[in-house]
Amino acid sequence: MKDENSDAEAEYDLFGNLIEPLRDRRGRPSFSKSKENQDFVAVRSAAGWTHKMISAAIGCDEKTLRKHFSRELSEGALIVEGDCLDVLYRKVRQGHAPSVRQLREAIGGVAPQAPRNRPEQPDEDEDDAGRVGKKEQRLQDAQDVPDDWGDIDRRRQH
């Protein structure tokens, strides 16, 4: 009995031509996003490459690049700098002395400084007690009755 799924015999169409599987798919080939592609785009974006240059290098359309890699395109410099700091930190943990200096330099400008003891300054509240703000001044002016107010009120009653 002949097996229907055997690969031994080739199949032929109605005209006697050998049936071959489709070699090329119709339409645009699908694009697959990978970690390597993400890193590639982030580094090129951080280096200042244009979208056109990156899409040509990666082999996709600019629209596909923006669709799949919008985060890498907008925040590429942050991603690359964060990766560099991670590598430096790993080397510091291993005891690599030059990396310690580089990491301290990189973090020195970014990290907030520790609070310092400052000599006590006189309270500014005592100086501000005599001054009145704009809104408070307007409220006080609204409470003051003008001298000619009686004339206006008298005309309204008659």
Disulfide bonds with the S-S distance in Angstrom:
none
